Amino acid sequence: MSTTVTRADLSEAVYQEVGLSRNESADLVESVLNEISDTLIKGDSVKISSFGSFAVREKGERIGRNPKTGEEVPILPRRVLVFRASHVLKNKINTSLS
């Protein structure tokens, strides 16, 4: 069974590890997430050492197909978020399987 880590879980982890108050921990997590979001919105990438990098990629317009009807429809240009895990993170994940 998989679980999802929430903002509250991250705040609690900061509270337990760092010793800030619960409110300060929540503010710190919010601040970090806002900084990451704002940087990506500007079009810059975010690299977190030993974790990975986030970047925004531009995707051009293309023709897609409605799977129910088979009808071709245009898919508009858009920006998508891309995450690339670092080798350190990949190795941690793979060694935890052993």
Summary of the structure (lengths in Angstrom):
residues: 98
radius of gyration: 18.8
end to end distance: 18.3
largest distance: 57.0
contacts: 196
relative contact order: 0.11
helix: 42%
strand: 28%
